[in-house]
Amino acid sequence: MKNRIQEKRKIRKVTQNELADAMDVTRQTIISLENGRYNASLVLAYKLARYFECTIEDLFIFEEEDVC
């Protein structure tokens, strides 16, 4: 699933490490999310949206092919 995590992170001038610490995940998780290799759990998606002060829909880009 595509997302705007990297874009939002750069706007706020937050490093991957800082975001990982704030989300209580590893930097590798943030890298995988930004590169679309990992889909966030609902809990992590909610935490990220709250952190960036946006909705989950604003942060994650839903595409029909993402559905099973």
RADA-V174010 format. One record per helix or strand of 3 or more residues. SS is the DSSP state (H for helix, E for strand). FROM is the first residue (numbers start at 1). TO is the last residue. If there is no record, write none. Layout:
SS:FROM:TO
SS:FROM:TO
This chain:
H:5:11
H:16:23
H:27:34
H:42:51
H:56:59
H:64:66
